[in-house]
Amino acid sequence: MDLHYSTEDNAFRDTVRAFLETHLPPELQRKVRLHLRLAREDYVRWHKIVAAQGWAAPNWPVEHGGTGWSAIQRHIWEDECARAGTPPILPFGVNMVAPVIMAFGSEQQKAHYLPRILHCDDWWCQGYSEPGAGSDLASLKTTAVRDGDHYIVNGQKTWTTLAQHADMIFCLVRTDTAVRKQEGISFLLIDMKTPGVTVRPIIMLDEDHEVNEVFFDNVRVPLANLVGQENRGWTYAKYLLGHERTGIAAVGRSKRELAFLKQLAMQQHKRGEPLLRDPAFAAKVASLEIELMALEMTVLRVASEEGKGPGPQASMLKVRGSEIQQQLTELMVEAIGPQALPFDPAYLDGDAPHSAAGDDLTADLAAPLAAYYFNYRKTSIYGGSNEIQKNIITQMILGL
Amino acid sequence: MDFTINQDQQQLADALRRWLDKEYSFEQRRAIIHTGSGISQQAWAGLVELGLTALPLPGEAGGFDGTAADMLPVMQELGRALLVEPYFATIWGARLLALGGAHQAQLQQVADGSLRLACALGERQARHDLHDIATTAVASGEGFVLDGEKTVVLHGAQAGSLIVSARSSGNQLDLDGVSLFLVPADAPGVMLRDCRTIDGQRAATVTLVQVVLGSEALIGTVGKGWELLDAALDYGAALLCAEAVGAMDALLAATLEYLKTRQQFGAPIGKFQALQHRMADMFIHLEQARSMAMLAAGKADSTDVAERRRAVSAAKVRVSQAATFVGQQAVQLHGGMGVTDELPAAHYFKRLSMIALTLGDAQHHLERFIAQPGFLPVQGA
């Protein structure tokens, strides 16, 4: 057992840090650190900067444009990006559809889509959930029926993150209704510009437009857009679930947010003393910091078992990671107290100074935090709710 | 970065597990607890033969210079077997002696198994603060005279020598003025009252009345004992974290087995989701505790004192919380059988609960964690 990073890993960290210092645009960093909303061009801009460096897809095999980094180095990369406050590289292309295309797609699909994903030439979104198929995803009803060299797709997807920006959607669709529900599902790639595709916003409790409903009305999709074999889509979706999921714990991001919380609690005062010196509040922060230390050690432990893959242990990382993220936002709101109430969406979009706070720096820090807290209730619901994750732990690990 | 145990560590852990399975069954342990001394000479001889008393001791004392990381798999196995022998007390005491830098003869005796130690550090009013010391050490000629009372001295009555903390100067709560002494258990003026502990171990109340010691009894420098005590506290806490993880491993396995066999409503009770999710929560707690026990073992020997304290206190907080949660939930999942003396579950629960209270509980270590540099942000950063 050796808990130290190797000399090579430390040198790697220095390289990454130097890159981020010179290449991360300050205006993007500011938005991320202050919890402001990111626009489409913010995500694309950062993705293209990283892609130009050749680092946009560290998880990929080198022949497709991966970096050849070890699991620990990939962890360092994520850790440093989070520490600096980069916009995320959205997972839908790089981490979700790409591994499925690599493993099960045709040569034409690999040649066409992978480079475009790598360089963010296409914005991808995920068409999994439906109004009647949430945790019970396999009961999805969107159909794809063959018609010559096309499928005709009809149905509705929901909770589709940032579909309003998307060029492409990867969908689970039903191609056989006569068999067991898991066995009649196929994995289809659909161009969002195809006639019959309609995107309708869902406004969330923080009044942000982050997710959508996507409707398919007799949408004609070429047979060439089927990934792998017809009716094997459930297998491919499950393959994706076990793929590179240590990032799901969001440890790096939570470390940055813990530092933010502490700064905030030093700026906020209670009876003339910094709030972080209040024993009751300090105890809450310290407890959370210890939870985060434990999660980071667990992530490193899982990551260092390279080759074995996280498998069902990813469920544990997801549960703890999401709970810690939520607790951080909860403590931020507790730290600012009544300052959590004023709400100014135009400020959050970066369009205007805050209407209540003006240019008060402390209030600027505080202004987005209530929205952030409310928004982050999603983390224990999406990506397989935490209850579903516990089902996976009991079945796959404990064998109950 | 490497979280695996090496081949030597694995071999020792395997040998220890085989020995414990054969020689230290639950029923054998139960019999030992109810003997007069509460320990087994035969078991002690077995531990010595396996090399466990020599493992963490310095090479110059005939030991193997084992690190805290080497001790991690050993303590996990001992936790799994719910060992009640005075092993932890002896190794913890040996750590203090080794930190003091003298007493090679006694360390050699520990390594070869002929001397058992106990740490008489706590006092009735001190709770978890080991610097709260009312026992006095008054200089007299070349040596010292000790007076006072030490409480809950783990395996005090089973030890050949005691390590006693006493105040040689300053006020009761000062960090300065703490001195440490090696006191033979049969020294005139030492009185021991032995008692069982609720988790099957032994603890003694040690009364010291005009105990006259020579200068050779002093461990480290006079008045400067706190630094050693603090370092030994971290070492001991790291060992207890590892023991707790071993006990939790065994308790989780026993509970899982119970859920798969106990039938109600025509099905194994493990088929019910309310119980499944409780097991998942226990599993998550255990894995977080395992990670933190590793962190503590990796940092307990660190020469960076702030880093050592921060890591070990964080670990003791997290492991104590997990120990309490896993223990309570395992009993609940065992139903009525969980609160009987008959099944191991209750015995694991008692041991885990007492580990959570030993060498600082979660609240104590949370406060210590907050007091370390690194908790408050650097101003202006």
Contacts between the chains, C-beta under 8 A, distances in Angstrom:
chain1	res1	chain2	res2	distance
A	1	B	2	6.1
A	1	B	3	6.0
A	1	B	4	6.8
A	1	B	5	6.2
A	1	B	6	7.8
A	1	B	69	4.7
A	1	B	72	7.2
A	1	B	294	6.5
A	1	B	297	7.1
A	1	B	298	6.3
A	2	B	1	6.6
A	2	B	2	4.6
A	2	B	298	7.6
A	3	B	1	6.5
A	3	B	3	7.9
A	3	B	294	7.2
A	3	B	295	6.7
A	3	B	298	3.9
A	3	B	299	7.4
A	4	B	1	6.9
A	5	B	1	6.0
A	6	B	1	7.1
A	9	B	1	7.2
A	72	B	1	5.5
A	259	B	377	6.7
A	262	B	376	7.3
A	262	B	377	4.6
A	263	B	377	5.6
A	266	B	376	7.4
A	266	B	377	6.0
A	266	B	379	7.4
A	276	B	376	6.4
A	276	B	377	7.9
A	277	B	376	7.8
A	279	B	367	7.9
A	279	B	370	7.9
A	282	B	370	5.1
A	282	B	375	7.6
A	283	B	366	5.8
A	283	B	367	7.8
A	283	B	370	7.1
A	286	B	366	5.5
A	286	B	369	5.3
A	286	B	370	4.9
A	286	B	375	6.5
A	287	B	317	7.4
A	287	B	366	6.6
A	289	B	314	7.7
A	289	B	369	7.8
A	289	B	375	7.5
A	290	B	292	7.9
A	290	B	314	4.6
A	290	B	317	5.3
A	290	B	318	5.4
A	290	B	366	7.7
A	290	B	369	6.8
A	291	B	288	7.4
A	291	B	318	7.4
A	293	B	292	7.2
A	293	B	295	7.1
A	293	B	314	5.4
A	293	B	318	7.9
A	294	B	288	4.1
A	294	B	289	7.6
A	294	B	291	5.2
A	294	B	292	5.0
A	294	B	314	7.8
A	294	B	318	5.2
A	295	B	288	7.0
A	295	B	291	7.9
A	297	B	291	3.6
A	297	B	292	6.5
A	297	B	294	6.6
A	297	B	295	5.4
A	298	B	287	5.9
A	298	B	288	6.3
A	298	B	290	8.0
A	298	B	291	4.4
A	300	B	1	6.1
A	300	B	3	7.2
A	301	B	3	4.7
A	301	B	291	5.9
A	301	B	294	7.4
A	304	B	1	5.6
A	304	B	2	6.6
A	304	B	3	5.3
A	305	B	3	7.8
A	313	B	287	7.9
A	316	B	283	7.2
A	316	B	284	5.2
A	316	B	287	6.0
A	319	B	284	6.2
A	320	B	284	6.4
A	320	B	288	7.0
A	387	B	277	7.1
A	389	B	280	8.0
A	390	B	276	7.1
A	390	B	277	4.7
A	390	B	280	3.9
A	390	B	281	7.4
A	391	B	273	7.6
A	391	B	276	7.2
A	391	B	280	8.0
A	393	B	280	4.2
A	393	B	283	5.9
A	393	B	284	7.5
A	394	B	276	4.0
A	394	B	277	7.2
A	394	B	279	5.9
A	394	B	280	5.2
A	397	B	283	6.6
A	398	B	256	5.9
A	398	B	276	7.8
A	398	B	279	5.7
A	398	B	280	7.3
A	398	B	283	6.4
A	399	B	256	7.7
A	399	B	260	7.9
A	400	B	256	7.4
A	400	B	259	6.3
A	400	B	260	7.1
A	400	B	270	4.1
A	400	B	271	7.2
A	400	B	276	5.4
A	400	B	279	6.7
